[in-house]
Amino acid sequence: MSASVAGGADEALTGAGGVTGMQPGSVVHARAASLPHEPVEGWQKVSGEPTTAAHELGAFAGTEFGLWEMSAGSMLDVEADEVFLVISGTATVEFLEPELPSIDLEPGSIVRLGEGMRTRWTVTGAPLRKLYVVEGGS
């Protein structure tokens, strides 16, 4: 599959014929890709009306990678073993367990999370969008 600027971000996410997953030589315009949001689960909601969206883009070398986004609000989460790069938006992540100093996220921030960490995410402006890499896949 190949996606160009003319093909649009949605085509890059779904590919020709609705096939998901990036292939070598394909492109996804991460800031422009449309990601459908859903409300967070009740136990996760802290304040506001946060929603999240996720789209797995593919897998390689034993990892999965994709896009994740959170709208304005505050939510709790239990993390996977993950590395991510912030593409757009800003947020604060508080580490509840284990207790660690909070971090402020902005475009270009690269963060490493550990399996089972308990966190509080707060987005106050435009949605936070990140490219994540987690263990799994082929």
N, C-alpha and C positions, 0 to 999 in steps of 0.2 A: 504494500500500500504506500502511496505517496501523497502527502498533503502539501499544498502550496498556500501562499497568502490568498490567492484567488479561490482556493477550495474552502477556506473558512475554518475557524477553530472547531466547530462542531464536527465537520468531516474528519478533521485530524483525530478527534476523540473516538469517533465511531468507525472510521475507515470506510472503504468502498464496500458496499453490500452489508453494512452493519457489523463488520468484523471488528472486535475490540482488540487492543494491544498494538503497541508500536512495533514496526518492523524496521530493520536496518535501512537507513536512508530516508526515513519518514520524519516529519516535523510536527510538533504541537506548539501553538502559540499560547504559552502558559498564562499570560496575563489576560488574554482575550477569550479563552475557552469558556463556554457556558457550562456552569455546574448547577444542577437543580438542588435546592436546599430543602432540608426537612427540619422540623423542630427537634431540639435535643430531648432526651428522655427526662422524665420528671425528676429523678434523683440527681441529674447533672445540673439542672437549672439553679443558678444562684441569684441572678438579677437580670432585668431586661427580658427580652424575648430572643435569646440566641438561637440561631439555626446553624447547621453544618451541612457541608456537601463533600463528597469524596468520589474520585474516579480513578480506578487503577488503570495505569497506562500500559503496563507490561511487566515482564520478568526477564532477568538474565543473571547468570553467575550466582544462583542461589538466593537472589533478592527479588522483591517486588517493588515497584515504584509507581507513584501516582501523584495526583493533585488533591489537596484538602483545603477547605475554606471554612471560616467561621465568621458570622455576622456580628454586629455590635451586641454586647451583653457580657455576662460572666457565667462560666460553667465549670463544673468539676469533670475530671477525667482520670482514668487509670491507663497508663501509657504502655505501649509496646516497646520493644527494643528497636530504636529508630534513630535515624539521622535525617534532618530536614534543613532545607534552605528556604528562607522567607523570600517570596517573589514580590508581594505587595501588601500594603497595610501595616499597621503597628499593633502591638499587644504587649501585655505583661503576663508572664507565667510565674505563678507562685508555687514553690515546691512544698507540699504539705507533708509528704512522707516519701523518702527521708526529708527532714527539714534542711533545706539549703537556701542560700540567698535567692531572691526573686531575680528574674532576668527580663529586660526590655527587648522586644523584638522589633526589627525594622527591615526593610528590603536589604538583602545581602547577609543577614544574620544566618549563621550555620549553627545548629544545636544538636546535641546528642542526648537522647532520653534512654532510660533503662526500663526494662520489663517490670511492670508492677508499680512504678512510681505513681504517686497520687498528686495531682496538680489542680490548680485553679487558673483558668485562662480568662483574661479580661480584654475585650476589644472595645474601644470607645469611639472609633471613627469608621472609616471605610473597612470593608471586610479584610481579614487577614487571609492571605493565600500562601500556601507552601507546597514545595515539591518534597515528597517524603520517600525514603528508602527504608524498607524493613526486610527482615529475613523471611524467606519463603519463595515460592515460585520455582522455576526450572533454570 
